[in-house]
Amino acid sequence: GDKSLEIATADCYIAIPAAIEVDSSKTSDPYISEGSSIDFLTTNASRILYDKDGNAVAYWTRSPNKDQASYVWLVGTTGSLSGFNVPTSDYAIRIMFSI
């Protein structure tokens, strides 16, 4: 502010969650390079995302499925991880803010 030339930095970030962040069983490459498991997303029930009307919605992760060409991982309406989804499908996006 006030025309300051100083730059402040922080380790905060905004991101779409990776497969390993929502499912700690993704322990192979490349998933282990995308982060670590988020403590409060350890069960299917805790991973469910609800829309404004209270309906469970599926949402994308930022992780491609390394074993299937052209597929991406997402969290389904039951909170389970699914790796057989084409990127052109219409799903929600869960934004994660880490401070």
Beta strands, then each sheet from edge to edge (+ up, - down):
strand 1: 13-15
strand 2: 49-50
strand 3: 56-57
strand 4: 59-64
strand 5: 72-75
strand 6: 81-85
strand 7: 92-93
strand 8: 96-98
sheet 1: 1+ 8-
sheet 2: 2+ 3-
sheet 3: 6+ 5- 4+ 7+
end
